Amino acid sequence: MELPVLDPREQRVLGSLLEKMVTVPATYPLTLNAVRTACNQTSSRDPVVDYSEPEVDETLRGLKKRDLVRFVWTSGSRTVKYAQALDQAIDLDEAERALVTVLLLRGAQAPGELRTRTERMYAFADRAAVESTLRAMAERQPPLVRELELRPREQDRRWVHLLGPLPIGETATVPTVDRDAALAHGAPARDEAVRRTYDVGPTRTRRSTATS
């Protein structure tokens, strides 16, 4: 299985759909306006963005072409609604889906933060349960998350998803991975695909994308 490479806007749209699927099931799937509102809300988002309706519509259509979003027409309505298909594309269980959702919406976070911020989507028993799930996700082939090096004055290592490049200025811990196994699963090819998507080297993102 190859992970999709998502730009920041695609990450925000999919993260918002994943979140609302669990937290407001009565209104899910979402209309275009509801997706835009979810993307642009000022709570539980980092960074806060202000996407226009055409930008969100374009992103949804692009994700539909990649089978990561489904278009849904409800009975008696001409209004199209949108549902995420990421959890099926990369085979996520409930706990993994909750962690991916929060990582997509808020970027790198420590296990304690993740436990608190996933409570509405999945109730982890304790911090150890979060760490256990993260490590299992990191051991998948290809890995879905990665642990970051400690920054000055930090006590806990943070984790990031691998559905896009590492944030600017972040350094990942060196994983203990069998190099031959990684080659067999196409890891170098995926890294190159990520770099091509962002038009730069492995640790910098294109400014126009990062600030959109």
Buried (B, 14 or more C-beta within 10 A) or exposed (E): EEBBBBBBBBBBBBBBBBBBBBBEEEEBBBBBEBBBBBBBBEEBBEEEBEBEEEBBBEBBEBBBEBEBBBEBEEEEEEEEBBBBBBBEBBEBEEBBBBBBBBBBBBBBBBBEBBBEBBEEBBEBEEBEBBBBBBEBBBEBBBBBBBBBEEEEEEEEBBBBBBBBBBBEEBEBEEEEBEEEEBEEBBBEEBBEBBBEBBEBEEBBBBEEBBEB
